[in-house]
Amino acid sequence: MGALRHLPPLFRLVWSTSPALFAANLALRLVRALVPVTMLWVGKLVVDEVVRVAGTGADLGGLGAWADALQPLAWLLAAELGLAVLSDVLGRATALCDSLLGDLFTNETSVRLMRHAAALDLAHFEDADFYDHLERARRQTTGRLVLLSQVFGQMQDSITVISLGIGLAAYAPGLLALLALALLPAFLGEAHFNAQSYSLAYSWTPERRELDYLRYIGASDETAKEVKVFGLNDYLATRYQTLADSYYRANRTLAIRRASWGGLLSAVGSLGYYAAYAVIIYRTASGAFTIGDLTFLAGSFGRMRALLEGMLASFSTVSGQALYLEDLFSFFEIEPQVASSPEAVPVPEPIARGFVFENVGFRYPGSEHWAVRGLSFTLHAGEALALVGENGAGKTTLVKLLARLYDPEEGRILLDGRDLREYDLDSLRSAVGVIFQDFVRYHLTASENIAVGRIAEREDRPRIETSAQRSLADSVIESLPEGYEQTLGKRFKTGVDLSGGQWQKVALGRAYMRDAQLLILDEPTAALDARAEYEVFERFKDLTEGKTAVLISHRFSTVRMADRILVLDQGRVEQVGTHEELLASGGRYAELFELQAQGYR
């Protein structure tokens, strides 16, 4: 019953999706709900009229006599036919409204979930528990059509049951109490097993995500080469089979118990129905009811029993499904911690002094290890700063803090003398352009792949083509069958895949497209050959001219082009200076440079 608290917000969400369809659906169901009792009453009148005509003993040999005697029956039959046609039309119209409303609801909820997920912190997406929550919420955006139909159906059946109950109460009110007592055990049983089904589905969320993952890597174009070369197919299939069998066994046990108890409790309802039916027959035989009354009561009782059984089963199903809505609405209640304050100000244009890190410390959520700590340095406006250090030194973490994907746990970051948290987040993100080493390979057109750098300008073809030319992606795109309109990647039928270096040129095009005040490049040439890398960095000054830039690279031929180099070790600044100064002073930078240089001798 507690799960039903999620139905009002669901109704508000559905209403906001399409008020017209919502209102039409309810109106159609209201009219349709009154049709069954009306048809039963007309059927009673038909039977009584037939009995009356048959009992008159009148001579119906002539055509006129037949017409006079059967005229009331003809009108009654016409009325019943009209009701049957009306019921069918209403049913189809209701199904149409359900379908259209369900599709709109799925679209609206999916968009809302995408927008809300995009507003959440990066920390959320690096948490396995959050991913379980997100997966459960995502499933609710596409699986609520049945629930909506069931809830609306419950409302319709409730009106029908009330109308039938009024008719039964007029003849034999005691039968209603007998019917309710007979159906109660089946309802409680269904409610119990629905709760257990939700509990099973909830507890198995991580395993179901693993099943989806195994299914993906076992049959994907991105993993096919390694799966074949390393002979992983049998291992992945066996692991999937083992996990799937475990879930099947848990689900089978619950399904068997549910079916067994459901059959037993349903038999109790059948006993109650036939006991009431026997009472109706007895009272008809004793003259208390007419044959028409028998027809009406038997039909009403049978229809009411079927409706109540369906309603109780559906009610427990609705309440069970409503439990899943907890996953959806609780996801929408998650609030980001990295957000703009009410007094936030826009980022200055242009940036005058730059960024200052003051004793900055940060740990990733759930970790006791400090990714960076005691970090203090200045990134001057218009300066190109390179970050150097071994893996795990804190280079990427520093970049994430600079782009305010995270907030420091200790210290603060200043931009032109003001704490970074005082700036409007959208304004800050708009002023920052980041190309990560693990950039996304969008299975979109080549034009769109570059335009994501500033998606609002996706219709500006000259800007896109200029960005591609400056990143050396133009020659790659021009060689494609459809040029800038060619879909990249192999996910879709018309897609064309690129090499790692070609993808990286396209990704670099986003940096030119972005034209941000602060440009961050994380291993921008890792997949390029020596000639392409040289050509890219011949244009590096052009890319960063008039901008503040941060460059992460393990290639010293790349970092030496920066104005200054920041050497990190275990999350702390170890050295700062130009390439020549750091070589002259010795230390970690000179050691790493010498190690790399030996590989070319």
C-alpha positions in Angstrom: 0.0 0.0 0.0 2.9 2.3 0.7 4.1 2.0 -2.9 0.8 3.6 -4.1 2.1 7.0 -2.9 4.0 7.1 -6.2 0.8 7.0 -8.3 -0.1 10.7 -7.8 3.2 12.0 -9.0 2.9 9.5 -11.9 -0.5 10.9 -12.8 0.9 14.5 -12.6 3.8 13.4 -14.9 1.3 11.7 -17.4 -1.0 14.8 -17.3 1.9 17.1 -18.1 2.8 14.9 -21.0 -0.6 15.4 -22.7 -3.6 16.9 -20.8 -5.9 16.3 -23.9 -5.1 12.6 -24.2 -5.2 12.1 -20.4 -8.7 13.7 -20.2 -10.0 11.9 -23.3 -8.8 8.6 -21.9 -10.6 9.1 -18.6 -13.8 10.2 -20.4 -13.8 7.2 -22.7 -13.3 4.8 -19.8 -16.1 6.4 -17.7 -18.6 5.9 -20.5 -17.3 2.4 -21.2 -17.5 1.5 -17.6 -21.3 1.9 -17.6 -21.9 -0.2 -20.7 -21.7 -3.7 -19.1 -24.4 -3.1 -16.5 -26.6 -1.5 -19.1 -26.2 -4.5 -21.4 -27.1 -6.9 -18.6 -30.2 -4.9 -17.7 -31.3 -4.8 -21.4 -30.6 -8.6 -21.5 -32.9 -9.1 -18.5 -35.6 -7.1 -20.2 -35.2 -9.2 -23.3 -35.7 -12.5 -21.4 -38.6 -11.1 -19.4 -40.3 -10.0 -22.6 -39.7 -13.4 -24.3 -41.2 -15.1 -21.2 -44.2 -12.7 -21.3 -44.9 -13.2 -25.0 -44.5 -17.0 -24.7 -46.8 -17.0 -21.7 -49.7 -15.0 -23.2 -50.8 -18.0 -25.4 -51.8 -15.4 -28.1 -52.3 -16.5 -31.7 -49.2 -15.3 -33.6 -50.1 -17.0 -36.8 -50.5 -13.7 -38.7 -47.8 -11.3 -39.8 -49.4 -8.4 -38.1 -49.7 -10.3 -34.8 -46.0 -11.1 -35.0 -45.1 -7.5 -35.6 -47.2 -6.2 -32.7 -46.0 -8.9 -30.3 -42.3 -8.7 -31.1 -41.9 -4.9 -31.6 -40.7 -4.3 -28.0 -38.2 -7.2 -28.4 -36.9 -5.7 -31.7 -36.3 -2.4 -29.9 -34.5 -4.1 -27.0 -32.4 -6.2 -29.4 -31.5 -3.0 -31.4 -30.5 -1.3 -28.1 -28.3 -4.3 -27.1 -26.7 -4.3 -30.6 -26.0 -0.5 -30.3 -24.4 -1.1 -26.9 -22.2 -3.8 -28.2 -21.0 -1.6 -31.1 -20.5 1.3 -28.7 -18.5 -0.9 -26.4 -16.2 -2.1 -29.2 -15.7 1.5 -30.5 -15.0 2.8 -27.0 -12.5 -0.1 -26.5 -10.6 0.7 -29.6 -10.6 4.4 -28.9 -9.3 3.7 -25.3 -6.6 1.4 -26.6 -5.5 4.2 -29.1 -5.3 6.8 -26.3 -3.4 4.3 -24.1 -0.9 3.7 -26.9 -0.4 7.3 -27.8 -0.2 8.4 -24.2 2.3 5.6 -23.4 4.6 6.6 -26.3 4.5 10.2 -25.3 5.1 9.4 -21.7 8.1 7.2 -22.6 9.6 10.0 -24.7 9.0 12.7 -22.1 10.4 10.6 -19.2 13.4 9.5 -21.2 14.2 13.1 -22.1 13.8 14.2 -18.5 16.0 11.3 -17.3 18.7 12.3 -19.8 18.6 15.9 -18.8 18.7 15.1 -15.1 21.5 12.6 -15.5 23.5 15.3 -17.4 23.1 17.7 -14.5 24.5 15.3 -11.9 28.1 15.2 -10.7 30.8 13.2 -12.4 31.3 11.5 -9.0 27.9 9.9 -9.4 28.9 8.2 -12.6 32.0 6.8 -11.0 29.9 5.0 -8.3 28.7 1.5 -9.0 25.7 1.9 -6.7 24.6 4.9 -8.7 24.9 3.0 -11.9 22.6 0.3 -10.4 20.1 3.1 -9.5 20.4 4.7 -13.0 19.8 1.3 -14.6 16.7 0.7 -12.6 15.4 4.2 -13.3 16.1 3.8 -17.0 14.0 0.7 -17.2 11.1 2.6 -15.8 11.0 5.0 -18.7 10.1 2.3 -21.1 8.1 -0.1 -18.9 5.3 2.1 -17.6 2.8 1.8 -20.5 1.4 -1.4 -18.9 1.1 0.3 -15.5 -0.7 3.3 -17.0 -3.2 1.0 -18.7 -3.7 -1.0 -15.6 -4.3 2.0 -13.4 -6.8 3.5 -15.9 -8.3 0.0 -16.2 -8.7 -0.2 -12.5 -10.6 3.1 -12.4 -12.9 1.9 -15.2 -13.5 -1.5 -13.6 -14.2 0.2 -10.3 -17.0 2.2 -11.8 -18.4 -1.0 -13.5 -18.2 -2.9 -10.2 -20.0 -0.1 -8.4 -22.8 -0.1 -11.0 -23.1 -3.9 -10.9 -23.0 -3.8 -7.1 -25.9 -1.4 -6.9 -27.9 -3.8 -9.1 -27.0 -6.8 -6.9 -27.7 -4.9 -3.7 -31.2 -4.2 -4.9 -31.9 -8.0 -5.0 -29.5 -9.8 -2.6 -27.0 -7.6 -0.7 -25.7 -10.6 1.2 -24.1 -11.9 -2.0 -21.8 -9.0 -2.1 -20.3 -9.8 1.3 -19.9 -13.5 0.3 -18.1 -12.5 -2.9 -15.7 -10.1 -1.1 -14.7 -12.8 1.5 -14.1 -15.3 -1.2 -11.7 -13.1 -3.2 -9.7 -11.6 -0.3 -7.3 -14.6 0.1 -6.3 -14.5 -3.5 -5.7 -10.7 -3.3 -3.4 -11.0 -0.3 -1.5 -13.8 -1.9 -0.9 -11.7 -5.1 0.2 -8.7 -3.0 2.7 -10.9 -1.1 4.3 -12.4 -4.2 4.5 -9.0 -6.0 6.5 -7.7 -3.2 8.8 -10.7 -3.3 9.2 -10.2 -7.1 10.3 -6.6 -6.7 12.7 -7.6 -3.9 14.3 -10.3 -6.2 14.6 -7.8 -9.1 16.1 -5.2 -6.8 18.7 -7.4 -5.3 19.8 -8.8 -8.7 20.3 -5.4 -10.3 24.2 -5.6 -10.3 24.1 -9.2 -11.7 21.6 -8.1 -14.4 24.0 -5.2 -15.4 26.8 -7.8 -15.5 24.7 -10.0 -17.8 24.0 -7.0 -20.1 27.8 -6.3 -20.1 28.8 -9.9 -20.9 26.2 -10.0 -23.7 27.7 -6.8 -25.1 31.4 -7.7 -25.0 30.7 -11.2 -26.2 29.1 -9.9 -29.4 30.4 -6.4 -30.2 32.4 -4.9 -33.1 34.6 -3.1 -30.5 35.6 -6.3 -28.7 35.5 -8.9 -31.6 39.2 -8.8 -32.4 40.4 -9.5 -28.8 37.6 -12.0 -28.2 38.8 -14.0 -31.2 42.6 -13.5 -30.7 42.5 -14.4 -27.0 39.9 -17.1 -27.4 37.5 -15.5 -24.9 34.2 -16.6 -26.4 33.9 -19.8 -24.4 34.9 -18.1 -21.2 32.4 -15.2 -21.7 29.6 -17.6 -22.8 30.2 -19.9 -19.8 30.4 -17.0 -17.4 27.1 -15.6 -18.8 25.5 -19.0 -18.7 26.5 -19.5 -15.0 25.1 -16.2 -13.9 22.0 -16.5 -16.0 21.3 -19.9 -14.6 21.6 -18.6 -11.1 19.1 -15.9 -11.8 16.8 -18.4 -13.5 16.8 -20.7 -10.5 16.0 -17.9 -8.1 13.2 -16.7 -10.3 11.9 -20.2 -11.0 11.6 -20.9 -7.2 9.5 -17.8 -6.7 7.4 -18.5 -9.8 6.5 -22.0 -8.7 5.5 -20.9 -5.2 3.4 -18.1 -6.7 1.6 -20.4 -9.2 1.0 -23.1 -6.5 -0.5 -20.7 -3.9 -2.3 -18.7 -6.6 -4.1 -21.8 -7.8 -5.1 -22.8 -4.3 -6.4 -19.4 -3.3 -8.2 -19.0 -6.7 -10.2 -22.2 -5.9 -11.5 -20.5 -2.8 -12.9 -17.7 -5.0 -14.6 -20.2 -7.2 -16.3 -21.9 -4.3 -17.7 -18.6 -3.2 -19.0 -17.8 -6.6 -20.8 -21.1 -7.0 -22.3 -20.9 -3.5 -23.8 -17.5 -4.5 -25.0 -18.9 -7.8 -26.8 -21.7 -6.0 -28.6 -19.1 -3.8 -29.8 -17.2 -6.9 -31.1 -20.4 -8.6 -32.9 -21.5 -5.4 -34.6 -18.1 -5.1 -35.6 -18.2 -8.7 -37.0 -21.7 -8.4 -39.0 -20.6 -5.3 -40.5 -17.7 -7.3 -38.7 -14.8 -5.6 -36.9 -13.9 -8.8 -38.1 -14.0 -12.5 -36.2 -15.7 -15.2 -35.0 -12.3 -16.3 -33.9 -11.5 -12.8 -31.9 -14.9 -12.8 -30.3 -13.9 -16.1 -29.4 -10.4 -14.8 -28.2 -11.6 -11.4 -26.2 -14.5 -12.7 -24.6 -12.4 -15.4 -23.9 -9.5 -13.0 -22.5 -11.8 -10.3 -20.3 -13.6 -12.9 -19.1 -10.4 -14.4 -18.6 -8.8 -11.0 -16.6 -11.8 -9.8 -14.4 -11.8 -12.9 -13.9 -8.0 -12.6 -13.1 -8.2 -8.9 -10.7 -11.0 -9.4 -9.1 -9.0 -12.2 -9.1 -5.8 -10.1 -7.6 -7.5 -7.0 -4.9 -9.2 -9.1 -4.3 -6.0 -11.1 -4.3 -4.0 -7.8 -1.6 -6.1 -6.4 0.2 -5.9 -9.7 -0.2 -2.1 -9.8 1.1 -1.8 -6.3 4.0 -4.1 -7.2 4.8 -2.1 -10.3 4.4 1.1 -8.2 7.3 -0.2 -6.1 9.5 0.2 -9.2 8.4 3.8 -9.6 10.5 4.4 -6.4 13.5 3.8 -8.6 12.4 6.5 -11.1 11.2 9.2 -8.7 14.1 8.7 -6.2 16.5 9.1 -9.2 14.9 12.5 -10.0 15.4 13.5 -6.3 19.2 13.1 -6.5 20.7 16.6 -6.4 24.2 17.5 -7.8 26.7 18.8 -5.3 28.7 20.7 -8.0 26.2 23.4 -8.9 25.9 27.2 -9.4 25.1 29.3 -6.3 22.1 31.7 -6.5 24.6 34.6 -6.5 26.8 33.1 -9.2 28.5 35.5 -11.7 29.6 34.8 -15.3 33.2 34.0 -16.2 35.1 37.2 -17.2 35.7 37.7 -21.0 38.6 37.7 -21.5 40.2 36.1 -18.5 42.6 38.7 -17.1 44.9 37.1 -14.6 44.3 33.3 -14.7 43.9 30.5 -12.3 45.5 30.0 -8.9 45.5 26.7 -6.9 45.8 27.4 -3.2 46.7 24.3 -1.2 44.2 22.2 -3.1 43.4 18.6 -1.9 41.0 16.1 -3.3 40.0 12.5 -2.8 37.6 10.6 -5.0 34.4 9.6 -3.3 34.8 6.4 -1.3 38.6 6.5 -1.4 41.0 7.2 1.5 43.8 8.0 -0.9 44.4 11.7 -1.8 44.5 12.1 -5.5 46.1 15.5 -5.1 47.0 17.4 -1.9 48.8 20.6 -1.0 48.6 21.6 -4.7 49.6 25.2 -5.2 50.6 26.9 -8.5 49.4 29.6 -10.9 48.2 29.2 -14.4 48.6 32.6 -16.0 46.1 34.0 -18.5 47.3 33.3 -22.0 49.9 30.8 -20.8 50.4 27.2 -22.2 51.1 25.0 -19.2 52.2 21.3 -19.7 51.6 18.7 -17.0 54.1 15.9 -16.7 54.2 12.9 -14.3 53.9 9.2 -14.1 50.5 7.5 -14.2 48.6 8.3 -11.0 50.5 11.5 -10.4 47.2 13.5 -10.4 47.4 15.1 -13.9 43.8 14.2 -15.0 42.5 14.9 -11.5 43.9 18.4 -11.7 42.2 18.9 -15.1 38.9 17.7 -13.7 39.2 20.2 -10.8 40.1 23.0 -13.2 36.9 22.3 -15.3 35.0 22.0 -12.1 33.9 18.5 -12.7 34.7 18.1 -9.0 35.2 20.6 -6.2 38.3 20.5 -4.0 37.9 18.9 -0.5 40.7 21.2 0.8 41.9 24.6 -0.4 40.4 26.5 -3.2 40.9 27.4 -6.9 40.7 31.1 -7.9 39.9 32.5 -11.3 40.9 36.2 -11.6 40.9 36.4 -7.8 37.5 34.9 -7.2 36.7 31.3 -6.0 35.8 29.1 -8.9 32.6 28.1 -7.0 31.3 31.6 -7.2 31.1 31.5 -11.0 28.0 30.3 -13.0 28.7 26.7 -13.9 27.3 26.9 -17.4 29.3 30.0 -18.0 32.5 28.2 -16.8 31.9 25.1 -18.8 31.3 27.3 -21.9 34.7 29.0 -21.3 36.5 25.6 -21.0 37.2 23.2 -23.9 38.5 19.7 -22.9 39.7 17.0 -25.2 40.3 13.9 -23.1 42.6 11.0 -24.0 39.6 8.7 -23.9 37.4 11.0 -26.0 34.1 9.8 -27.2 33.7 8.3 -30.7 30.2 9.5 -31.5 28.4 7.3 -34.0 27.1 10.4 -35.7 28.1 12.2 -38.9 31.6 13.5 -39.4 30.1 17.0 -39.3 28.3 16.4 -36.0 31.5 14.7 -34.5 33.3 18.0 -34.9 30.3 20.2 -34.0 29.9 18.6 -30.6 32.8 21.0 -29.6 30.1 23.7 -29.7 26.9 22.0 -30.6 24.9 25.2 -30.7 26.8 26.0 -33.9 26.2 22.6 -35.6 24.6 24.4 -38.6 27.6 26.6 -39.2 29.3 24.5 -41.9 32.1 26.9 -42.7 33.2 26.9 -39.0 33.1 23.1 -39.0 35.1 22.8 -42.1 37.7 25.3 -40.8 38.0 23.4 -37.6 38.6 20.2 -39.5 41.2 21.8 -41.7 43.1 23.2 -38.6 43.1 19.8 -36.9 44.1 18.0 -40.1 40.8 16.1 -40.1 39.7 17.6 -43.4 41.7 15.1 -45.5 40.2 12.2 -43.5 36.6 13.5 -44.0 37.1 14.3 -47.7 38.1 10.7 -48.3 34.8 9.4 -46.9 32.0 8.4 -49.4 29.6 10.9 -48.0 32.1 13.5 -46.8 30.9 15.5 -43.8 27.5 13.7 -43.9 29.1 10.3 -43.5 28.1 8.5 -40.3 31.2 7.4 -38.4 31.6 4.1 -36.5 30.2 0.7 -37.3 27.1 0.8 -35.0 24.8 1.7 -37.9 24.6 0.1 -41.3 25.9 3.1 -43.3 28.7 3.8 -40.8 32.4 3.9 -41.7 35.0 3.3 -39.0 38.2 5.2 -38.7 41.7 4.4 -37.4 42.7 5.6 -34.0 44.8 8.4 -35.5 41.9 9.5 -37.8 39.5 9.5 -34.8 42.0 11.7 -32.9 42.2 14.3 -35.6 38.4 14.5 -35.6 38.4 14.9 -31.9 41.0 17.6 -32.1 38.7 19.4 -34.5 36.3 19.8 -31.6 39.0 21.9 -29.8 39.1 24.3 -32.7 35.3 24.3 -32.9 35.0 25.1 -29.2 37.2 28.2 -29.4 37.2 28.3 -25.6 39.2 30.7 -23.3 40.7 27.7 -21.5 41.8 24.8 -23.6 42.7 21.5 -22.0 44.3 18.7 -24.2 44.8 15.4 -22.5 47.2 13.3 -24.6 46.0 15.0 -27.8 48.4 13.1 -30.1 48.6 9.7 -28.4 47.2 7.8 -31.5 49.0 9.9 -34.2 52.0 8.8 -36.1 55.2 10.9 -35.9 54.5 12.9 -39.1 50.9 13.7 -38.1 52.0 14.6 -34.5 54.6 17.0 -36.0 52.0 18.6 -38.2 49.5 19.0 -35.4 52.0 20.7 -33.1 53.2 23.0 -35.9 49.7 24.4 -35.4 49.7 24.2 -31.6 50.6 27.8 -31.2 47.8 28.7 -33.6 45.3 26.7 -31.6 46.4 28.2 -28.2 47.1 31.8 -29.4 45.4 34.3 -27.1 44.1 31.4 -24.9 45.0 29.8 -21.7 46.0 26.1 -22.3 46.8 23.0 -20.3 48.5 20.2 -22.0 49.0 16.6 -20.7 51.4 14.4 -22.6 53.9 11.7 -22.0 55.8 12.8 -25.1 58.5 15.3 -24.3 58.6 16.5 -27.9 55.1 17.7 -27.2 55.4 19.2 -23.7 58.5 21.2 -24.5 56.4 23.5 -26.7 54.6 24.8 -23.6 55.5 28.0 -21.9 56.0 26.3 -18.6 56.0 22.6 -17.4 54.5 21.4 -14.1 56.0 18.2 -12.9 53.6 16.2 -10.6 54.4 13.3 -8.3 51.9 11.6 -6.0 49.4 14.5 -6.3 52.0 17.2 -5.4 54.0 19.8 -7.4 57.6 18.6 -7.6 59.0 21.0 -10.2 58.0 24.0 -12.3 59.9 25.6 -15.1 60.6 25.7 -18.8 62.0 22.7 -20.6 65.5 24.0 -20.5 65.3 25.1 -16.8 64.0 21.6 -15.8 66.7 19.8 -17.7 69.4 22.0 -16.2 68.2 21.5 -12.7 68.1 17.7 -12.9 65.4 15.9 -10.9 62.4 13.9 -12.0 61.8 15.7 -15.3 65.4 15.3 -16.5 65.3 11.6 -15.4 62.0 10.9 -17.4 63.3 12.9 -20.4 66.5 10.9 -20.4 64.6 7.6 -20.2 62.5 8.5 -23.1 65.4 9.8 -25.2 67.2 6.5 -24.8 64.4 4.8 -26.7 65.3 6.9 -29.8 69.0 6.3 -29.7 
